Amino acid sequence: MLLTMDYVLLFGMLQQILAR
């Protein structure tokens, strides 16, 4: 199980919400 992918996706979503 690669949690890195999940973390990257979560980080991207968080960055987008914060970059709003």
C-alpha positions as CSV (number, residue, x, y, z in Angstrom):
1,M,0.0,0.0,0.0
2,L,1.5,3.3,-1.1
3,L,0.3,6.1,1.2
4,T,2.5,8.5,-0.6
5,M,0.0,8.9,-3.4
6,D,-2.8,9.5,-0.9
7,Y,-0.7,12.1,0.9
8,V,0.2,13.8,-2.3
9,L,-3.4,14.1,-3.4
10,L,-4.5,15.3,0.1
11,F,-1.6,17.9,0.1
12,G,-2.6,19.1,-3.4
13,M,-6.3,19.5,-2.4
14,L,-5.2,21.4,0.8
15,Q,-2.9,23.6,-1.1
16,Q,-5.6,24.5,-3.6
17,I,-8.1,25.4,-0.8
18,L,-5.4,27.5,0.9
19,A,-4.3,29.1,-2.4
20,R,-7.9,30.3,-3.0
